[in-house]
Amino acid sequence: GLTAAFIGATQAWVIGHALGWPVSSVRVVPILVGLLLLLLANVLPRVKPNWWIGVRTPWTLSNDAVWAKTHLWAGRLGVAAGLLLMLGGWMAPAQAALALITWVVAGWGSAVIVLSWIFFRINH
């Protein structure tokens, strides 16, 4: 559902842009990606251990407690990253707004993987 909503919002922006709406892609894309990240991050703490969805590192897949703690923190950090992207997309200089997506998402993903390993080490 969230992915479909994201694609729908993106399509609405593309149509609006084609109709002459004065909305810059440099502003819209980070805001939409940030919103998607924020919404997905809200779901992460409720994801049960599985092989298809979530943070699937060797450490989370081998220990349910590590899975739960990793997903709790992935959700918290993901909400913060989504808000940062939305704010950055609105306020950052145009040259930096799109690069912000790469840095924020890569930073969030890296932090979650490192936290997953730390939680595993603490549990063992």
Secondary structure, 3 states (H helix, E strand, C coil): CHHHHHHHHHHHHHHHHHCCCCCCHHHHHHHHHHHHHHHHHHHHHHCCCCCCCCCCCHHHHHCHHHHHHHHHHHHHHHHHHHHHHHHHHHHCCHHHHHHHHHHHHHHHHHHHHHHHHHHHHHHC
